[in-house]
Amino acid sequence: MTDALVTRQDKNGCAILTLNRPDKLNALTVGMFRELRAHVSDLYKDDTISCVVLRGAGKCFSAGHDLADIAEGEAVPSRGWHSETLRLMERLPKPVIAAVHGHCYTGALEVALAADFIIAAESARFGDTHAKWALTPIWGMSQRLPRRVGIATAKRLMFTAEMIRADEAFRIGLTEMVVPDAEFDAAIEKLAGQITENSAFSHAANKRLLEATDARDMDSGLQWEVLNSEGVGPDMQARIGAFTGKSPKAKK
């Protein structure tokens, strides 16, 4: 599968999706999105996976949308197809981590923002260069970036096309953690392990709850939480029993 544009490797309940055009700095094409979409669709149906990591092969996560493809005119299946693909990933009922090292610019940042959160290696660099090329975002930048960092900071990044380092990305809330490059793989594995140890039922329910109440006022959000609670998962008794050392009581 070395010729795949997006590869998948499963390990201990975690699916690692890797953008795989290292010779082109993983510049994003329609073909890559098509393969990413196929993997995401498969993951909706795969109960053996409870966490997803999205990362890049070679020197970086991704340098962004392939400008050569833009200049030549891309043949996309439908209007908004790229955005729809990222929305499918965003709504995946499993935690999705974007693991970023090296470049993460513009379209690549839009991809990373569609994950639940971003972890960064110290080498990571982030930026939105739409304005540099006289482009406007259609993959979600205008919606996800301000929700992550606040509207004023989003405006600054979008208007200046400034590249920021990993420590600045952490300061503004774009990333959740920064680790040395030499420790990056280990940090990804540890974080994924912490997630997969917990209930996949709770992960899916919590993602749906957070999605439904994002930007609601507090009172309506609290009401939604109470009225739409998905209750307890099928593994609740086993998990509590393992912690307390007591076997679950058999139902009469």
Buried (B, 14 or more C-beta within 10 A) or exposed (E): EEEEBBBBEEEEBBBBBBBBBEEBBBBBBBEBBBBBBEBBEEBEEEEEBBBBBBBBBBBBBBBBBBBEBEEEEBEBEEEEBBBBBBBBBBBBBBBBBBBBBBBBBBBBBBBBBBBBBBBBBBBBBBBBBBBEEEBEBBBBBBEBBBEBBEEEBBEBBBEBBEBBBBEBBBBBEBBBEBBEEEEBBEBBBEBBBEBBEBBBBBBBBBBBBEEEBEEEEEEEBEEBEEEEEEEBBEBBBEBEEEEEEEEEEEEE
